[in-house]
Amino acid sequence: MITKATVEDIPALTTLINAAYRGETSKKGWTTEAHLLEGKRTNEEEMTQIILEPNNTILKYTQNNQIIGSVLLVEKKEELYLGMLTVSPELQNGGIGKKMLAEAENYAKSLGLHRIIMTVISVREELLAWYIRHGYKDTGKREAFPQSDIHITISEEPLEFMYLEKRI
């Protein structure tokens, strides 16, 4: 079941997102960033700020009272930004990500928005290919990957964000 996340979901969401993107647990799935970045993907403070921002919505995918998937949607003037699409590493390749993308598209349509944008680290070829298979296109826009105490780069090559978009 896909529903809107609330402040009460922050601990579970933080655990899920960190497990799917970074560290040893993330290596069980194919969407890991552990070979590129160290540290946590997010923390409860950041998640609280995100969820309390009025233009943000986090959708959660719940099964057996467990959050096993999530996606951040940010309402912008003429588009919806999609970020942090997350599926539990043990459950990846089971169609949950595809369902979350479809729900994000429905959400955009409900807001009267006809374009979804996102950023993906350019060296994540499998992930880029997955989004392209789901109708997203490279816009050609690039942005340097931000350095911070949370996002610690361990990749030999410089990282950058690629902007993808889908018209719906």
SVG drawing of the C-alpha trace seen along z (x, -y; Angstrom):
<svg xmlns="http://www.w3.org/2000/svg" viewBox="-6 -28 47 38">
<polyline fill="none" stroke="black" stroke-width="0.4" points="0.0,0.0 1.3,-3.5 0.4,-6.3 1.8,-9.7 4.5,-9.5 4.2,-11.4 6.6,-12.7 6.0,-9.4 7.6,-7.5 10.9,-9.5 12.9,-6.8 11.8,-4.0 12.3,-6.1 15.8,-7.1 16.8,-3.5 15.4,-2.3 17.1,-5.1 20.5,-4.6 20.2,-0.8 19.4,-1.1 22.0,-3.6 25.1,-3.2 27.0,-0.6 27.1,3.1 23.3,3.7 23.0,1.6 25.2,4.1 22.4,6.6 20.6,4.5 21.6,3.1 21.0,-0.5 23.9,-0.9 26.1,-4.0 28.5,-2.3 31.3,-2.1 31.1,-5.8 30.2,-7.4 30.7,-6.8 28.7,-8.0 24.9,-8.1 22.6,-9.1 20.4,-11.1 19.6,-11.5 16.5,-12.1 17.2,-15.9 17.3,-16.2 14.3,-13.9 12.3,-16.1 13.2,-19.2 12.1,-17.5 8.8,-16.2 7.8,-19.5 8.4,-21.5 5.0,-22.3 6.0,-21.6 7.4,-18.2 5.6,-14.9 7.2,-11.6 5.2,-8.6 5.8,-5.3 5.2,-1.7 4.1,0.3 3.8,4.1 3.0,6.1 3.2,2.8 6.8,2.3 8.0,-0.6 9.8,1.1 9.9,-1.7 9.7,-5.5 10.1,-8.4 10.5,-12.2 8.3,-14.4 8.9,-18.2 6.3,-20.4 7.9,-23.1 6.3,-25.8 6.0,-23.9 7.4,-20.4 7.6,-17.8 11.1,-16.9 11.5,-13.2 14.3,-12.2 15.5,-9.4 13.5,-6.7 14.2,-3.8 13.4,-0.1 14.6,2.2 17.8,3.9 16.4,7.4 13.2,6.6 14.7,4.8 13.8,6.2 10.3,7.0 8.4,4.2 8.1,1.9 10.3,-0.9 8.1,-0.7 5.0,-1.1 6.5,-4.0 7.4,-5.8 3.8,-5.2 2.4,-6.7 4.7,-9.7 3.4,-10.3 -0.2,-10.1 0.7,-12.6 2.2,-15.0 -1.0,-14.7 -3.1,-15.4 -1.2,-18.7 -1.6,-19.6 2.1,-19.1 3.2,-17.5 6.9,-17.0 9.0,-15.1 12.6,-15.9 15.3,-14.2 19.1,-14.0 21.1,-10.8 24.9,-10.5 26.2,-10.2 28.4,-7.1 25.4,-5.0 24.9,-3.4 22.5,-0.6 20.3,-3.1 20.3,-5.6 19.4,-2.7 16.5,-1.8 15.1,-5.3 15.5,-5.6 13.6,-2.3 10.8,-4.0 10.6,-7.0 13.0,-9.4 15.4,-11.3 18.8,-13.0 18.3,-16.7 22.0,-17.4 22.2,-19.5 25.0,-18.6 25.8,-19.8 28.8,-19.0 28.1,-16.6 27.9,-18.4 30.5,-17.7 29.4,-17.6 29.9,-15.8 27.1,-13.4 28.2,-12.8 31.8,-11.7 33.1,-10.8 35.4,-7.7 35.2,-7.4 38.3,-8.0 36.5,-9.8 34.7,-13.2 31.0,-12.8 28.3,-14.9 24.5,-14.9 22.7,-14.3 19.3,-15.8 16.6,-13.5 13.0,-14.4 9.8,-12.7 6.8,-14.4 3.6,-12.9"/>
</svg>
